[in-house]
Amino acid sequence: MKKLLIVASVLAFLALGSAASADPQTDEANRQRQMDSMRAEAARNDQINADRSLAQQQATADAARSSASGATSSSLSSSGSSGGSSGLGASGGYTNNRPQSVVDSYTIVIRTQETPQQMLARLEQEAAGGDVGAQYNLGRIYYTGFNDAPRDDVRARGYFQQAASAGHAPSQASYGYFLTEGIGGPANPGEGQRWLRQAADAGNSFGQAQYGLSLAVEDQEQAARYLIPAAAAGEVQAQAMLGTFYAMGAGVERDDAKAVDYLKAASDQGEMGSTGLLAGMYLTDRGGTHAEGVRLLRQAAEAGDRTSMANYGFLLVQGNEVAKDEAGGAAFIRRAAYAGDNGARVSLGHIYNEGLGVPQSDADAIYWWNLAAEAGDEDGLAVMQQVRTGGDELGRPPTQGTGPVANDGVSPAPNPQSRQSSSPNAPGEPSGRTMDSSPAPTAESSGGFITVGQTIRGDLSRSDSRLGDNSFFDCYAVQTVQGAAYRAVLRSVDFDTYLSVGTGDCAGTPTLSDDDGAEGTDSAVNFTGDGQTWFVRANSLAADTSGTYTVELGEGTGSTSLALGQPITGDLTSSDAKLSDDSYYDCYEVQTSPGSGYRVLMRSADFDAYLSVGSGQCSGAAVQSDDDGGGGTDAAVAFTGDGQTWFVRANSLNKETVGSYSVELTEGTQSATNHAKARTRPGPR
């Protein structure tokens, strides 16, 4: 097929964009900053308490010493009046000539620290009594996971709301932030902005920063008024946005010197968007050298900033300021595209269209242009209009070039396992086409589409993007089919794997995650398609860990994996499967470890929950079942793993009952009733 003729340049440098944005990485960075602040506060409080304790004990010792000294001075004074020494040294200080081992007091300070459970119990009691400080601290603890407490955004939001309603400005700022971003509950930007304004007007710097950011699009001049004091107080997002404002002359007079100062301040706090924007200024002769600009741009790109990955990729493709490396540049731009940057998606389309560092591919070019166009990107829409004029087929998934070096001369090794699709429309295939049983390919890749039956080899390396815990990750895309079951498996002999799947931004919050659901330290996740594109994130459990891995996608069992500590919300609907008593149910899978205890809790405000677990077919007989063991009409079951995959059946007590529920797996005590006959379920009420 001939190359598509598109009137656009792949080598255009991205326009300066905002250095601050609200996304999962920004929220995670905010959590970490609050965590660091709380640790610093705790250290200061420990020292203050220790100093106070030492002062009190020293005062007691001095008083005792003074009392003893006074009694002796009386007698010495009598003899001293006849010419004896006054007992004062030349310096005027007290001179102790008595044996120190007998008279001096030696003070040892023992710092007693609460356990996390004691701390939470104390704060919960104080918060229940209306203590806004305790309510605020509980909000911060549950938001950050401070001191090994569980992260719980719902509880954090509730405590922030309580303290905010009592007029506590820091809580008003946090509650407004939660409402604006939809953390711990539904988003309500208007109400969130109202709370942020209250906190900002009360002088809270976080409130000033967040309220200023909420105005950044509609009223930049007003936004700057709030951002300036927040930036002076060290709020990193305020510094980042002000740097952007001064660089662009938005809401303020353009001032490169102020832009550089604010961006440097934010960059020094680890805000990589500011680092990339600062690099862009230097590379366009606005405040720094080109060499420093390249260094900063690479730093931000390697840290995973989307715009910086795209811009650094452009430099490599061009050979501008750096040695030319089209393949390496294409890899950076591809990572930015997979991270959701629409400008990078358009540029990646041009790269495939022109064959720059990748095999030329019309299909890949059209795919990426169309993806940007569907997101409303103007350049993507313009390019796709030209594609439509040429009458080319649209929306085909990529077929080549999904690796960092797409054509490296390595012949893919065949996968010895074959698969026969049981679905008439297998994921990634056009409607009505059935996949055959030929060996599935194995591809070299650090990102790209993965289809059922495919195994991809990859590497986690220091050039990969990082999550908030400093672990590297690679992302793959799965075009799912509504209702189709999938199973992703991540294996590595080099590191303990961590696998996540979900929709949306690959760096964001996943729908499901797993650590050791496959053999040993390998991971596995089952999920059900909804017709959308899902991400599969290959990751390590530990930070700064690199090595080789394989990720494979297969057909699942129709059940979703249930992982420890990761609650899942679901709905019983009239389209769900039914048991023989006409009650609807959903199924989940738990990969158990031999001898490990588990507890499953099912909650619902809509119906009387009924929970079952077992090791056979989900629709079959359960090993254990429960109706109200979770309190009220909620259900709970404890069981002991045997190394096999168990089902968890979320069900209602009554027939044909629908509604929402949540199901959660936690560690539990070993159950003595495993493999006992399950109790008889009562009939519908």
C-alpha positions in Angstrom: 0.0 0.0 0.0 1.3 3.5 -0.8 2.4 5.8 1.9 -0.4 8.2 3.0 0.3 11.8 2.0 -0.4 13.9 5.0 0.4 17.6 5.1 1.9 17.8 8.6 5.3 17.7 10.1 6.3 14.9 12.5 9.2 17.1 13.6 7.2 19.9 15.1 8.1 20.7 18.7 5.1 20.5 21.0 3.7 23.8 22.1 4.3 24.7 25.8 1.6 23.2 27.9 0.6 23.5 31.5 3.2 22.0 33.9 0.5 21.2 36.4 -2.5 18.9 35.8 -4.9 16.8 37.8 -4.3 13.1 37.1 -3.6 9.9 39.1 0.1 10.6 39.2 -0.5 14.2 40.5 -2.8 12.8 43.2 -0.3 10.2 44.2 2.4 12.8 44.4 0.1 14.9 46.6 -0.4 11.8 48.9 3.4 11.4 49.1 4.0 15.1 49.9 1.4 14.9 52.7 3.0 11.7 54.0 6.4 13.4 54.1 4.8 16.4 55.9 3.2 14.1 58.4 6.4 12.2 59.1 8.2 15.5 59.6 5.5 16.7 62.0 5.7 13.4 63.9 9.5 13.7 64.2 9.2 17.3 65.4 6.5 16.4 67.9 8.6 13.5 69.1 11.5 15.8 69.7 9.3 18.5 71.3 7.9 15.9 73.7 11.3 14.5 74.4 12.7 18.0 75.1 9.7 18.8 77.3 10.2 15.5 79.2 13.9 16.1 79.6 13.3 19.7 80.8 10.7 18.5 83.4 13.0 15.8 84.7 16.0 18.1 84.8 13.9 20.7 86.7 13.0 18.0 89.2 16.6 16.9 89.5 17.8 20.5 89.9 15.2 21.2 92.6 16.4 18.1 94.5 20.0 19.1 94.0 19.2 22.7 95.1 17.4 21.4 98.2 20.4 19.3 99.1 22.8 22.1 98.4 20.8 24.5 100.6 21.1 22.3 103.6 24.8 22.0 103.2 25.2 25.7 102.6 23.9 26.5 106.0 26.6 24.6 107.7 29.2 25.8 105.2 28.0 29.3 105.6 28.7 29.2 109.4 32.2 28.0 108.8 32.5 30.0 105.7 31.9 33.2 107.7 35.1 32.6 109.5 37.1 32.6 106.3 35.9 29.5 104.4 35.2 29.4 100.6 31.8 30.5 99.4 31.5 27.4 97.2 31.3 29.6 94.0 33.9 29.0 91.2 35.6 31.8 89.4 33.0 31.8 86.7 30.2 32.3 89.2 28.8 28.8 88.6 28.0 26.1 91.0 30.9 23.9 91.8 30.0 20.4 92.9 32.9 18.7 94.7 30.9 15.7 95.9 31.0 12.2 94.4 29.0 12.3 91.1 28.1 8.7 91.4 26.1 9.5 94.5 24.8 13.0 94.1 24.3 13.7 90.4 21.1 12.8 88.6 21.5 11.1 85.2 18.4 11.4 83.0 17.4 8.8 80.4 14.5 9.7 78.1 12.5 6.8 76.8 10.2 7.7 73.9 7.0 5.7 74.0 5.4 5.3 70.6 1.8 4.2 70.0 1.2 1.3 67.8 -0.8 2.2 64.6 -3.9 0.5 66.1 -3.6 2.5 69.3 -3.1 5.7 67.4 -6.2 5.1 65.2 -8.3 4.0 68.2 -7.3 7.2 70.1 -8.0 9.5 67.2 -11.3 7.8 66.4 -12.4 8.3 70.0 -11.3 12.0 69.9 -12.9 12.5 66.5 -16.2 11.0 67.7 -16.1 13.6 70.5 -16.0 16.4 67.9 -12.2 17.1 68.0 -11.6 18.7 64.5 -7.8 18.2 64.9 -8.4 14.4 65.3 -10.9 14.4 62.4 -8.4 16.2 60.1 -5.5 13.9 61.1 -7.7 10.8 60.5 -8.5 12.2 57.1 -4.8 12.6 56.3 -3.9 9.2 57.8 -6.5 7.3 55.7 -5.6 9.4 52.6 -1.9 8.7 52.8 -1.7 5.4 54.6 0.5 7.0 57.2 2.1 4.8 59.9 1.0 1.6 58.1 -2.7 2.5 58.3 -4.8 1.3 55.4 -5.5 3.7 52.6 -9.2 4.5 52.6 -10.3 7.4 50.5 -14.0 7.0 51.5 -13.2 7.4 55.3 -10.7 10.1 54.6 -13.4 12.1 52.7 -15.8 11.6 55.6 -13.4 12.9 58.2 -12.4 15.9 56.1 -16.1 16.7 55.6 -16.7 16.6 59.4 -13.8 19.0 60.2 -14.6 21.2 57.2 -18.1 21.7 58.4 -16.8 22.8 61.7 -14.8 25.6 60.0 -11.3 23.9 60.0 -9.6 25.5 57.0 -7.0 22.8 56.2 -9.9 20.3 56.1 -12.0 22.6 53.9 -9.1 22.6 51.5 -8.8 18.8 51.5 -12.5 18.2 51.3 -12.8 20.6 48.4 -9.9 18.8 46.7 -11.7 15.4 47.2 -14.9 16.8 45.8 -13.2 18.4 42.8 -11.3 15.3 41.8 -13.9 12.7 42.8 -11.7 11.0 45.4 -13.6 8.8 47.9 -16.9 9.5 46.3 -18.7 11.2 43.4 -17.1 14.3 41.9 -18.8 17.6 42.5 -16.5 20.4 41.1 -18.9 23.2 41.9 -19.2 22.3 45.5 -15.5 21.5 45.7 -14.6 24.9 44.4 -16.9 26.5 47.1 -15.0 24.7 49.9 -11.6 25.5 48.3 -12.6 29.2 48.2 -13.4 29.2 51.9 -10.1 27.6 52.7 -8.2 29.9 50.4 -9.8 33.0 51.8 -8.9 31.8 55.3 -5.2 31.8 54.2 -4.7 28.1 53.8 -2.0 27.6 51.2 -3.2 24.3 49.8 -6.7 25.8 49.4 -5.2 28.8 47.6 -3.3 26.5 45.3 -6.2 24.3 44.5 -8.7 27.1 44.2 -6.3 29.0 41.9 -5.9 25.8 39.7 -9.7 25.5 39.5 -9.8 29.1 38.0 -6.8 28.5 35.6 -8.9 28.0 32.5 -11.7 30.5 33.0 -10.0 33.4 34.9 -6.3 33.2 34.8 -5.8 36.7 36.3 -7.9 35.8 39.3 -6.2 32.4 39.5 -2.8 34.1 39.7 -3.9 36.2 42.7 -4.4 33.0 44.7 -1.5 31.1 43.3 1.2 33.7 44.2 0.8 33.3 48.0 0.4 29.6 47.6 3.6 29.3 45.6 5.4 31.5 48.2 4.3 29.0 50.8 5.9 26.2 48.8 2.8 24.6 47.2 4.3 22.8 44.2 1.3 22.9 42.0 1.0 26.6 42.4 4.6 27.1 41.5 4.2 24.9 38.4 1.1 26.7 37.2 2.6 30.2 37.9 5.6 29.2 35.9 3.3 28.2 33.0 1.4 31.5 33.3 4.6 33.6 33.2 6.0 31.6 30.4 2.9 32.1 28.3 1.8 35.5 29.5 -1.5 34.1 30.7 -3.2 36.2 33.4 0.1 38.0 34.0 2.7 39.8 32.0 5.0 37.4 30.3 8.2 37.3 32.3 10.8 34.6 31.5 12.8 35.3 34.6 9.8 34.7 36.9 8.8 31.7 34.8 12.2 30.1 35.3 12.2 30.9 39.0 8.8 29.3 39.6 9.5 26.3 37.3 12.8 25.7 39.0 11.1 25.7 42.4 8.5 23.2 41.3 11.1 21.1 39.5 13.3 21.0 42.7 10.3 19.4 44.4 10.1 16.7 41.8 7.3 18.1 39.5 8.5 16.7 36.2 6.0 18.7 34.1 7.8 21.8 35.3 11.2 20.2 34.5 10.1 19.5 31.0 8.6 23.0 30.5 11.8 24.6 31.9 13.7 22.5 29.4 11.5 23.8 26.6 12.3 27.4 27.6 16.0 26.7 27.6 15.9 25.0 24.2 14.1 28.1 22.8 16.7 30.5 24.3 14.6 31.7 27.2 16.7 31.7 30.3 19.2 28.8 30.0 21.6 26.9 27.8 20.6 24.3 25.2 22.8 21.7 26.9 21.0 22.2 30.2 17.6 22.1 28.3 18.5 18.7 26.8 19.6 17.3 30.2 16.4 18.5 31.9 14.2 17.2 29.0 15.7 13.8 29.2 15.4 13.7 33.0 11.7 14.5 32.7 11.1 12.1 29.8 12.8 9.2 31.7 10.7 10.0 34.7 7.6 9.5 32.6 6.3 13.0 32.0 4.1 12.6 28.9 4.9 15.9 27.1 8.6 15.5 27.8 8.6 12.0 26.4 7.1 13.3 23.2 9.5 16.3 23.0 12.6 14.3 23.8 11.5 11.7 21.2 11.3 14.5 18.6 14.9 15.5 19.4 16.1 11.9 18.9 14.1 11.5 15.7 15.5 14.8 14.3 19.0 14.4 15.7 18.5 18.0 17.0 20.8 18.8 19.9 21.4 15.0 20.4 22.7 12.1 18.3 20.0 11.0 15.8 18.2 7.9 16.9 14.9 7.4 15.1 14.0 4.1 16.7 14.8 5.4 20.2 12.8 8.6 19.5 9.9 6.6 18.2 9.9 4.6 21.4 9.7 7.7 23.6 6.8 9.1 21.5 5.1 5.7 21.6 5.3 5.7 25.4 3.7 9.2 25.5 1.0 8.1 23.2 0.1 5.1 25.3 0.1 7.4 28.4 -2.7 9.3 26.7 -1.0 12.3 25.1 -3.0 13.2 22.0 -0.2 15.2 20.4 2.1 12.2 20.7 -0.6 10.0 19.2 -0.8 12.3 16.2 3.0 12.4 15.9 3.2 8.6 16.3 0.8 8.3 13.4 3.2 10.4 11.3 6.1 8.3 12.4 4.4 5.1 11.2 3.3 6.9 8.0 6.8 7.9 7.2 8.6 4.9 8.6 10.9 6.8 10.9 12.6 4.2 13.2 9.7 1.8 12.6 8.5 -0.2 9.7 6.2 2.0 7.6 2.6 1.0 8.4 -0.6 2.7 7.1 -2.6 0.7 9.6 -0.6 1.9 12.6 -0.7 5.5 11.3 -4.4 5.5 10.9 -5.0 3.8 14.2 -3.1 6.5 16.2 -4.5 9.4 14.2 -8.0 8.1 14.7 -7.4 7.6 18.4 -6.4 11.2 18.8 -9.4 12.3 16.7 -11.8 10.3 18.8 -10.5 12.2 21.8 -11.3 15.5 20.1 -7.7 16.5 19.3 -7.8 19.2 16.5 -4.7 17.9 14.7 -6.1 14.3 14.9 -9.4 15.5 13.4 -7.7 17.4 10.6 -5.5 14.4 9.7 -8.4 12.0 9.8 -10.4 14.3 7.5 -7.6 13.9 4.9 -7.6 10.1 5.5 -11.3 10.0 4.8 -10.8 12.0 1.6 -8.4 9.4 0.5 -10.9 6.6 1.3 -8.5 4.6 3.4 -9.9 2.0 5.9 -10.2 3.4 9.5 -9.6 2.1 13.0 -7.5 -1.0 12.3 -5.4 -2.0 15.3 -1.6 -1.8 15.0 0.1 -4.7 13.2 3.8 -3.8 13.5 6.3 -1.8 15.3 5.1 -2.1 18.8 8.6 -2.5 20.3 11.2 0.1 21.3 13.2 -1.1 18.2 10.6 -2.4 15.9 12.8 -4.1 13.4 15.9 -5.3 15.3 16.6 -8.4 13.2 15.4 -10.8 15.9 13.0 -13.5 14.5 10.1 -14.0 16.9 10.1 -17.5 18.4 6.9 -19.4 17.8 4.7 -20.1 20.8 4.5 -23.9 21.1 1.0 -23.6 22.6 -1.9 -23.2 20.2 -5.4 -22.0 20.8 -8.8 -22.6 19.3 -11.1 -19.7 20.0 -14.4 -20.7 21.5 -15.8 -17.2 20.8 -17.1 -16.3 17.3 -15.6 -12.8 17.8 -12.2 -13.1 19.5 -10.7 -10.0 20.9 -8.8 -7.9 18.3 -10.5 -9.7 15.4 -13.2 -8.3 13.0 -16.8 -9.3 13.6 -17.6 -12.7 12.3 -14.0 -14.0 12.0 -12.9 -17.0 14.0 -9.3 -17.4 15.0 -7.6 -20.6 13.9 -5.4 -22.9 15.9 -2.1 -21.8 14.4 0.7 -21.1 16.9 0.4 -17.7 18.4 3.3 -15.3 17.8 5.7 -14.0 20.4 6.7 -10.4 20.0 9.6 -8.3 21.3 7.9 -5.3 22.8 7.8 -2.8 25.7 4.3 -1.6 24.7 1.7 -2.2 22.1 -1.5 -4.2 21.5 -1.7 -7.7 22.8 -4.3 -10.2 21.6 -5.6 -13.5 23.0 -3.1 -16.3 22.5 -0.1 -13.9 22.3 3.0 -13.9 24.5 5.2 -10.8 24.5 8.7 -10.6 25.9 9.7 -7.3 27.5 12.2 -5.7 29.8 11.7 -3.3 32.7 14.5 -0.8 32.6 15.5 2.6 33.9 14.2 4.2 30.7 10.7 3.0 31.5 8.0 5.1 33.1 7.6 5.0 36.9 4.7 4.8 39.2 4.4 6.8 42.4 6.3 4.1 44.3 9.3 4.4 41.9 8.6 1.0 40.3 9.1 0.7 36.5 6.2 -0.4 34.2 5.4 -1.2 30.6 1.9 -1.0 29.2 -0.1 -3.1 26.7 -3.5 -2.5 25.2 -6.3 -5.1 24.9 -9.3 -4.3 22.7 -11.9 -6.3 24.6 -15.2 -7.8 23.4 -18.3 -7.3 25.5 -18.7 -10.2 27.9 -15.5 -12.0 26.8 -13.4 -13.5 29.6 -9.6 -12.9 29.6 -6.7 -14.0 31.7 -3.4 -12.1 31.7 -0.3 -13.7 33.2 3.0 -11.9 34.0 6.1 -14.0 34.5 9.8 -13.2 35.4 12.8 -15.0 36.7 14.5 -11.6 37.5 11.9 -9.9 39.8 8.7 -10.4 41.8 6.0 -9.4 39.3 3.0 -7.2 39.9 0.3 -7.1 37.2 -2.6 -4.7 36.9 -5.4 -4.2 34.4 -8.0 -1.5 33.9 -9.4 1.2 31.7 -8.2 4.7 31.2 -4.7 6.0 31.8 -2.2 3.1 32.3 -0.4 5.1 35.0 -3.7 5.5 36.9 -5.7 3.4 39.3 -6.3 -0.1 37.9 -9.5 -2.1 38.1 -7.7 -5.2 39.3 -4.1 -6.0 40.4 -2.2 -9.2 41.5 1.1 -10.1 43.0 1.5 -13.9 43.2 -1.7 -15.2 41.6 0.3 -17.5 39.3 3.1 -19.8 40.2 5.7 -18.6 42.7 6.2 -14.8 42.3 4.4 -14.6 39.0 1.1 -12.8 38.6 -2.3 -13.4 37.0 -5.5 -11.5 36.6 -8.8 -12.6 35.2 -11.2 -9.9 33.9 -14.2 -9.6 31.7 -14.3 -7.3 28.6 -16.8 -4.5 28.2 -16.0 -3.7 24.5 -13.5 -1.0 25.5 -9.7 -0.9 25.3 -8.2 -2.1 28.6 -4.6 -1.7 29.7 -2.4 -4.5 31.0 0.4 -3.1 33.1 3.6 -5.1 33.6 5.2 -4.0 36.8 7.5 -5.1 39.6 6.5 -5.4 43.3 9.6 -3.6 44.4 10.9 -0.1 43.5 13.8 0.4 41.1 13.7 -3.2 39.9 14.6 -4.1 36.3 14.7 -7.4 34.3 13.2 -9.5 31.6 9.6 -10.7 31.7 6.8 -12.2 29.5 3.2 -11.2 29.5 0.6 -13.4 27.9 -3.1 -13.0 27.3 -5.4 -16.0 27.2 -9.1 -16.8 27.4 -10.4 -16.6 31.0 -12.9 -18.5 32.9 -15.5 -15.8 33.0 -14.7 -14.9 36.6 -12.9 -11.8 37.8 -9.9 -12.3 40.0 -10.3 -11.2 43.6 -7.1 -9.9 45.2 -6.3 -9.4 48.9 -7.2 -5.9 50.1 -8.8 -4.7 46.9 -12.6 -4.4 47.2 -14.6 -4.7 44.1 -18.0 -3.2 43.5 -20.5 -4.9 41.3 -24.2 -5.1 40.4 -26.6 -8.0 40.4 -28.8 -7.4 37.3 -31.5 -9.3 35.4 -28.9 -10.2 32.8 -26.8 -12.1 35.3 -26.7 -15.9 35.6 -29.3 -17.5 37.9 -29.1 -20.3 40.4 -31.9 -23.0 40.5 -33.8 -20.8 43.1 -34.0 -18.0 40.5 -31.5 -15.7 42.4 -28.9 -13.8 40.3 -25.2 -14.2 41.0 -21.7 -13.0 40.0 -18.5 -15.0 40.3 -15.0 -14.2 41.3 -11.8 -16.3 41.6 -9.2 -16.5 44.4 -5.9 -18.1 43.7 -5.2 -19.6 47.2 -2.0 -20.6 48.9 -1.9 -23.8 50.8 -2.7 -23.3 54.5 -3.4 -19.6 54.2 -6.5 -18.3 55.8 -8.9 -16.0 53.9 -12.0 -14.0 54.7 -14.5 -12.7 52.2 -17.0 -10.0 53.1 -20.0 -9.0 50.9 -21.9 -5.9 51.6 -25.0 -4.4 50.0 -27.4 -1.6 50.9 -29.9 -2.8 48.2 -30.5 -6.4 49.2 -29.8 -9.2 51.7 -26.4 -10.6 50.7 -25.7 -14.3 50.3 -22.1 -15.4 49.9 -20.6 -18.8 48.9 -17.1 -20.2 48.3 -16.0 -23.4 46.8 -13.4 -25.1 44.6 -15.5 -26.4 41.7 -17.9 -24.8 39.2 -19.2 -21.4 40.4 -22.8 -22.5 39.7 -22.3 -25.8 41.6 -22.3 -26.8 45.3 -20.4 -24.5 47.7 -18.0 -25.6 50.4 -19.2 -22.8 52.7 -22.0 -20.2 52.5 -23.3 -17.4 54.7 -26.2 -15.1 55.0 -25.7 -12.5 57.8 -22.2 -13.2 59.1 -20.9 -9.8 58.1 -23.3 -7.9 60.3 -26.9 -6.9 59.5 -27.8 -8.4 56.2 -24.2 -8.5 55.0 -22.4 -11.9 54.5 -18.9 -13.2 55.4 -17.1 -16.5 54.9 -13.7 -17.6 56.2 -11.8 -20.5 54.6 -8.4 -22.0 54.3 -6.6 -22.2 50.9 -5.3 -25.4 49.4 -3.2 -24.0 46.5 -6.1 -24.3 44.1 -8.4 -21.6 42.5 -11.5 -21.1 44.6 -14.7 -19.4 43.4 -16.5 -16.6 45.4 -20.1 -16.4 44.5 -21.8 -13.0 45.2 -25.5 -13.7 45.4 -28.8 -12.5 47.0 -30.8 -14.3 49.6 -34.0 -13.7 47.7 -34.9 -14.6 44.2 -34.7 -12.2 41.3 -33.2 -9.4 43.4 -31.0 -6.8 41.8 -28.8 -4.0 43.2 -25.2 -2.9 43.9 -22.8 -4.6 46.3 -19.1 -4.8 47.2 -17.0 -7.9 47.8 -13.6 -7.8 49.6 -11.0 -10.5 50.3 -8.7 -10.1 53.3 -6.4 -12.4 55.3 -8.2 -14.4 57.9 -7.7 -17.2 60.4 -7.6 -20.7 59.2 -11.1 -22.2 59.0 -11.7 -25.5 60.8 -14.9 -26.0 58.7 -13.3 -26.3 55.3 -14.7 -29.2 53.2 -17.5 -29.7 55.7 -21.0 -30.0 54.3 -22.3 -26.5 53.4 -25.4 -25.5 55.4 -28.7 -25.6 53.6 -29.7 -22.3 52.2 -33.1 -21.0 53.4 -35.8 -20.5 50.9 -36.8 -17.1 49.5 -38.5 -14.8 52.0 
